[in-house]
Amino acid sequence: MKQILHFLLIAICLFPLIHPSIKAQERRDKGIFIDSKNEFWDSVKITIDKFNKKEEPPKKTFKLDFSSIKGPSTPDEFTQYWHFPPISQASTNTCWCFSTTSFFESEIYRLTKRKIKLSEMFTVYWEYIEKARRFVQEKGNSAFAEGSESNAVSRMWKMYGIVPAESYSGMKPGQIFHDHSKMYNELNAYLQSVKAANNWNEEATLSTIKAIMNSYIGEPPKTVKVDRKQMTPKEYFEKVVKLNVDDYIELMSLMDKPYYEFVEYEVPDNWWHSKDYYNIPLDVFMSGLNKAVRNGYSVCIGGDVSEPGIDGHAGMAVVPSFDIPSSYIDESARQMRFSNGTTGDDHGIHLVGYKEMDGKNWYLIKDSGSGSRNNTHPGYYFYHEDFVKLKMLGFMVHKDAVKGVLKVNGR
């Protein structure tokens, strides 16, 4: 009996050691989310990258020294025509649409005194669709890029209509700036795969193009609400905007085409090979432009902005004397630069005002590009008339502004 009692006593003493839960409750841990850190690896990577990095001197760009240039100081010095404040195209090559949309908005106001802000991205969306359609129809022998021309806007509006800016921004919630870089790369890669496979199914291709764009910039609205009425984009264009885009003409001046005829503007951004450009001599081109801006018209204009004489921080564009003296700027100087590629169709802008200074014209330029945001008048440049004469290749304006220039009945 004593042995049994002794065994029980030992068992009672040892049991808590074998089963600790008798004395303490079992531990319950929980997980949390933390920022992943590995400070040592970070220091290793920085050291390796620094060791492998090739030291390169900072690249410098050759520019005019603007400190000696006497030009306008503020946009307030210019005679201006009504326009919405400048907005940024950000990381997109859609200046053609921003400038032309701004121009047409100003035209709506000039004609009707109505202020209607329109969606740039609605036009851009359908322009991509038409580029892709032609790419398929031409079996890949058609340009597919981000750029286009001013008359593409009127072309898209007639085909698809337009919507107010508030109805379609082309940006996701919380997005501040447009960014089409990834979208364009994906669109282009897809079309190149279509070409490589020789798979020219237009319906299937356009369906995929739309799906890609919808994921990046959203699907454009099929209807918009105006005064409690639902309208399609075409109805909105025809019944609300009510702008006759056939009243506008594209003027250009190049010696390699016959003057006073409608010709093709042979640049990559004219991807559908439009022949609606009226070619005129340079002196007529400049006099037509100046007549228009002095008679109440703004102008949509485009050309080359890659020269030493244009700088965003200075906010000006001039022709330096080391390029060509002012008195030597003529048709030949202009044509030579276009023919050898030093003048290209880089950028579309909206000319919204003018000022005469020391016997020369300066133009107030509304610009959606990033360069224009780096000066004391963000969103604007001041262009000297020599720069326009040498480097701006064409402009769009209402036909009434240049009646004396046209020599073709009905155009």
C-alpha positions in Angstrom: 0.0 0.0 0.0 2.9 2.4 0.9 4.4 1.7 -2.5 1.2 2.6 -4.3 0.9 5.8 -2.4 4.5 6.7 -3.1 3.9 6.1 -6.9 0.8 8.3 -6.9 2.7 11.1 -5.1 5.5 11.0 -7.7 3.0 11.0 -10.6 1.1 14.0 -9.1 4.4 16.0 -8.8 5.6 15.1 -12.4 2.3 15.6 -14.3 2.5 19.4 -14.5 6.0 19.1 -16.0 4.7 16.7 -18.6 1.6 18.8 -19.4 2.5 22.5 -18.8 -1.0 23.6 -20.0 -2.2 22.6 -16.5 -0.4 25.7 -15.2 -0.3 28.1 -18.2 -2.6 28.7 -21.2 -1.3 27.7 -24.6 0.3 30.7 -26.6 -1.7 32.1 -29.5 0.4 34.0 -32.1 -0.9 36.3 -34.9 0.5 37.5 -38.2 0.8 41.0 -39.5 1.8 42.7 -42.8 5.1 44.6 -42.8 7.2 46.4 -45.3 9.8 44.0 -46.6 13.3 45.0 -45.5 16.8 43.7 -46.0 19.1 46.6 -45.2 22.2 44.6 -45.7 21.2 43.4 -49.1 20.3 47.0 -50.0 23.8 48.1 -49.1 25.3 45.2 -51.1 23.2 46.1 -54.2 24.1 49.8 -54.0 27.8 48.9 -53.7 27.7 46.5 -56.6 25.7 49.0 -58.8 28.2 51.7 -58.0 31.2 49.5 -58.8 29.6 48.4 -62.2 28.3 51.8 -63.2 30.2 53.5 -65.9 30.9 57.1 -65.1 29.6 59.3 -67.9 29.9 63.1 -68.0 26.5 64.9 -67.9 25.1 65.4 -71.4 24.7 69.0 -72.4 22.3 70.4 -75.1 23.4 73.2 -77.4 21.1 76.1 -77.0 20.9 79.8 -77.7 21.9 82.1 -74.8 18.6 83.8 -74.3 20.0 86.4 -71.9 20.5 88.8 -74.8 17.1 88.2 -76.4 14.6 91.1 -75.9 11.1 89.7 -76.1 7.7 89.9 -74.4 7.7 89.2 -70.6 4.1 88.0 -69.9 1.1 86.8 -71.8 -0.7 89.9 -70.7 1.2 92.0 -73.2 -0.4 90.2 -76.1 -3.7 90.8 -77.8 -5.4 87.5 -77.0 -8.3 85.5 -78.1 -10.5 83.5 -75.7 -9.2 80.0 -74.9 -9.3 77.6 -72.0 -6.3 77.6 -69.7 -3.4 75.3 -70.9 -3.6 71.7 -69.9 -0.9 69.1 -70.0 -0.7 66.2 -72.4 1.7 64.6 -70.0 3.3 61.3 -71.1 1.4 61.1 -74.4 2.4 62.1 -78.0 -1.1 63.6 -78.6 -0.2 67.3 -79.1 -2.1 67.1 -82.4 -5.4 66.5 -80.5 -4.8 68.8 -77.5 -3.9 71.8 -79.8 -6.7 71.2 -82.3 -9.3 70.6 -79.6 -8.2 73.8 -77.9 -8.5 75.6 -81.3 -12.0 74.3 -82.0 -13.1 75.2 -78.4 -11.9 78.8 -79.2 -13.8 78.7 -82.5 -17.0 77.6 -80.7 -16.6 80.6 -78.4 -15.8 83.0 -81.2 -18.9 82.0 -83.1 -21.4 81.4 -80.3 -19.8 82.8 -77.1 -20.4 79.3 -75.5 -17.6 77.8 -73.4 -17.6 74.0 -74.0 -14.7 72.0 -72.7 -14.3 68.8 -74.9 -12.6 65.5 -74.3 -9.2 65.1 -76.0 -9.0 61.4 -75.1 -12.3 60.5 -76.8 -10.8 61.6 -80.1 -7.5 59.8 -79.4 -9.3 56.6 -78.6 -11.1 56.4 -82.0 -8.0 57.6 -83.8 -6.2 54.6 -82.6 -9.1 52.4 -83.8 -8.9 53.9 -87.3 -5.1 53.5 -87.3 -5.4 49.8 -86.4 -8.2 49.3 -89.0 -6.0 50.7 -91.7 -3.0 48.7 -90.5 -5.0 45.5 -91.0 -6.5 46.7 -94.4 -3.0 47.6 -95.7 -1.5 44.3 -94.4 0.8 46.1 -92.0 2.0 48.8 -94.5 0.4 51.7 -92.6 2.0 53.7 -89.8 0.8 53.0 -86.3 2.2 55.6 -83.9 1.0 58.1 -81.3 1.2 61.1 -83.6 -1.3 62.5 -86.0 -2.5 65.7 -87.6 -4.9 68.5 -86.9 -7.4 67.4 -89.5 -7.6 64.0 -87.8 -9.7 65.7 -85.1 -12.4 66.9 -87.5 -12.2 63.6 -89.3 -12.9 61.6 -86.0 -15.6 64.0 -84.9 -17.5 63.5 -88.2 -17.1 59.7 -87.8 -17.7 59.2 -84.1 -18.8 62.5 -82.6 -17.4 64.1 -79.5 -18.2 64.3 -75.8 -17.6 66.9 -73.1 -14.4 66.6 -71.1 -16.3 65.7 -67.9 -17.8 62.6 -69.6 -14.5 61.0 -70.5 -11.1 61.9 -69.1 -9.2 58.8 -70.2 -7.7 58.5 -66.7 -8.4 56.2 -63.8 -9.6 57.4 -60.4 -6.8 59.1 -58.6 -4.7 59.5 -61.7 -3.3 63.0 -62.2 -1.4 62.8 -65.5 -2.0 61.0 -68.7 0.4 58.2 -69.4 0.1 56.2 -72.7 3.6 54.7 -72.8 2.7 51.2 -71.7 -0.6 51.2 -73.6 1.0 52.2 -76.9 3.8 49.6 -76.5 1.2 46.9 -75.9 -1.0 48.1 -78.9 2.0 48.1 -81.2 3.3 44.8 -80.0 -0.1 43.2 -80.6 -0.3 44.6 -84.1 3.2 43.4 -84.9 2.2 39.9 -83.8 -0.8 40.1 -86.1 1.5 41.0 -89.0 4.0 38.3 -88.1 1.1 35.7 -88.1 -0.4 37.1 -91.3 -3.7 37.1 -89.4 -5.7 39.9 -91.0 -9.0 39.5 -89.2 -10.2 43.1 -88.9 -13.1 42.4 -86.5 -10.9 40.3 -84.1 -8.0 42.7 -84.3 -10.1 45.8 -83.5 -11.8 43.9 -80.6 -8.4 43.2 -79.0 -7.3 46.8 -79.6 -10.4 48.1 -77.8 -9.8 45.7 -74.9 -6.3 46.9 -74.5 -7.3 50.6 -74.5 -10.3 49.9 -72.2 -7.9 48.5 -69.6 -5.7 51.5 -69.7 -7.9 54.6 -70.4 -11.4 53.2 -70.0 -14.2 52.6 -72.5 -15.5 55.9 -74.0 -19.2 56.6 -73.3 -21.9 55.5 -75.7 -24.2 58.3 -74.5 -23.9 61.6 -72.6 -26.6 63.4 -70.6 -27.4 67.0 -71.7 -30.4 68.8 -70.1 -31.7 65.5 -68.8 -31.6 64.0 -72.3 -29.4 61.1 -73.4 -27.4 61.8 -76.5 -24.9 59.7 -78.5 -21.5 61.4 -79.1 -22.6 62.1 -82.7 -25.8 63.8 -81.5 -23.8 65.8 -79.1 -21.5 66.9 -81.9 -24.4 67.8 -84.2 -26.9 69.3 -81.8 -24.7 70.8 -79.0 -21.3 71.6 -80.4 -22.7 72.5 -83.8 -19.4 73.4 -85.3 -19.1 72.9 -89.1 -15.6 71.4 -89.3 -15.8 71.6 -93.1 -15.4 75.4 -92.7 -11.7 74.9 -91.8 -8.7 74.6 -94.1 -5.1 73.4 -93.7 -2.5 75.6 -95.3 1.1 74.6 -95.9 4.1 76.1 -97.7 6.7 73.8 -99.2 8.5 74.2 -102.6 8.4 70.5 -103.5 4.7 70.7 -104.2 2.8 72.9 -106.6 1.4 76.1 -105.2 -2.3 76.9 -105.0 -3.3 73.2 -105.1 -4.5 70.7 -102.6 -1.6 68.3 -102.0 -0.5 65.5 -99.6 1.5 66.6 -96.6 4.3 64.0 -96.7 5.1 63.4 -93.1 4.7 60.2 -91.0 1.9 61.7 -88.9 -0.3 62.1 -91.9 -0.7 58.3 -91.8 -3.8 58.2 -93.9 -2.2 60.3 -96.7 -4.6 63.1 -96.6 -4.4 65.4 -99.6 -6.4 68.2 -98.1 -3.5 70.6 -97.6 -3.5 73.8 -99.6 0.0 74.7 -100.6 0.9 78.4 -100.9 4.1 80.4 -101.3 5.8 81.4 -98.1 5.1 85.1 -98.3 1.4 84.3 -98.8 1.6 81.8 -96.0 2.9 84.5 -93.6 0.6 87.2 -94.7 -2.4 84.9 -94.5 -1.4 84.0 -90.9 -0.9 87.6 -89.9 -4.2 88.7 -91.5 -6.0 85.9 -89.6 -4.6 86.7 -86.1 -5.2 90.4 -86.6 -8.8 89.9 -87.6 -10.0 88.0 -84.6 -9.0 84.4 -85.4 -6.8 82.0 -83.4 -4.8 79.4 -85.4 -3.8 75.8 -84.9 -0.2 75.5 -86.1 2.5 72.9 -86.2 6.1 72.2 -87.1 9.5 71.7 -85.7 10.5 72.5 -82.0 13.9 70.8 -81.8 16.1 73.8 -82.5 18.6 75.7 -80.3 16.4 78.7 -80.6 13.5 77.3 -78.6 13.7 76.7 -74.9 11.1 76.0 -72.3 12.8 77.7 -69.4 13.1 80.9 -71.5 9.6 80.4 -72.8 10.6 81.7 -76.2 11.3 80.5 -79.7 13.5 82.5 -82.0 15.9 81.9 -84.9 19.5 82.5 -83.7 21.8 84.5 -86.0 24.3 81.6 -85.9 21.6 79.5 -87.6 20.5 81.9 -90.4 20.1 85.7 -90.4 16.6 87.0 -90.5 16.8 88.5 -93.9 17.9 85.1 -95.4 14.8 83.2 -94.3 13.0 82.4 -97.5 11.4 79.5 -99.3 14.7 77.8 -100.1 16.0 78.0 -96.5 12.7 76.5 -95.3 12.6 73.8 -98.0 16.2 72.8 -97.5 15.6 72.1 -93.8 12.5 70.0 -94.6 14.3 68.1 -97.3 17.3 67.3 -95.2 15.3 66.4 -92.2 16.4 69.2 -89.8 12.8 70.5 -89.9 10.2 67.9 -89.0 6.6 67.7 -88.0 7.3 67.6 -84.3 4.6 69.4 -82.5 1.1 70.9 -82.7 0.2 74.1 -80.8 -2.5 76.7 -80.6 -1.7 80.3 -81.5 -3.9 82.4 -79.3 -2.5 86.0 -79.6 -0.1 88.4 -81.1 2.1 91.4 -80.3 4.2 93.7 -82.4 7.5 94.6 -80.9 10.4 96.5 -82.6 8.7 96.1 -86.0 8.4 92.3 -85.6 5.5 90.0 -84.7 5.5 87.8 -81.6 2.8 85.1 -81.2 1.4 83.8 -78.0 1.4 80.0 -78.1 -0.7 77.8 -75.9 1.3 74.5 -75.6 0.3 71.2 -74.0 3.9 69.9 -74.0 6.0 69.6 -70.8 8.6 72.1 -71.9 6.1 75.0 -71.7 5.6 74.3 -68.0 9.1 75.4 -66.9 8.9 79.1 -67.2 7.3 82.1 -65.6 4.2 81.7 -67.8 3.5 78.0 -67.6 1.7 76.5 -70.6 2.7 79.3 -73.0 5.6 80.1 -75.3 6.4 83.4 -77.1 7.2 82.6 -80.8 9.0 85.2 -82.9 7.7 85.5 -86.5 11.1 84.3 -87.9 10.7 81.0 -86.0 7.3 80.5 -87.5 8.5 81.5 -91.0 11.4 79.0 -90.9 10.1 76.2 -88.8 6.3 76.0 -88.7 5.1 74.0 -91.6 1.4 74.5 -91.7 -1.7 75.9 -89.9 -5.4 75.3 -89.7 -7.8 78.2 -89.7 -11.4 79.2 -90.6 -11.7 79.7 -94.4 -13.2 83.2 -93.8 -9.9 84.3 -92.3 -7.9 83.6 -95.5 -10.5 84.4 -98.2 -7.9 86.2 -100.3 -5.5 83.3 -100.2 -7.8 80.7 -101.7 -8.0 80.3 -105.4 -10.1 77.2 -105.7 -13.9 77.5 -105.9 -15.7 75.9 -103.1 -12.6 75.2 -101.0 
